[in-house]
Amino acid sequence: MKPCTYTCNLLLGMFTAVLSVFFMVHIFMYAALRVENKNVQQFLNKAVDRLYPSLTGWLSIVIVTITFAYFMLVTIKGNQKFGLRFFFTSFYHVVPNETFASNFFANCLLTNVWMFSLT
């Protein structure tokens, strides 16, 4: 059973690494590269827009859902691991049996902030 778990973790890690690089390239090409206040390349947006009117329109919904779910899981995991850092001090980190209610409220606020950026 353990080798199967290790293999699945390896495949999931490789998939998320490729997904992370893919989204960094998309953010760079879509948001950072601008010429005369226009986007140079739409990258992922163009691919999703082309898929939607075809018979495989459901695939565009799957791509967007996977994108949102991935960003949600990465944000929550990063927030649990590192907390809100300011220079070398960590605020509102989540530690088993040592987390105050105010920490959960701060983490919910962080979740609302990144959710606003997705919509």
Buried (B, 14 or more C-beta within 10 A) or exposed (E): EEEEEEEEEEEEEEEEEEBEEEBEEBEEBBEEEEEEEEBEEEBBEEBBEEBBEEEEEEBBEEBBEEBEEBBBEBBBEEBEEEBBEEEEEEEBBBEEEEBEEEBEEBBEEBBEEBEEEEE
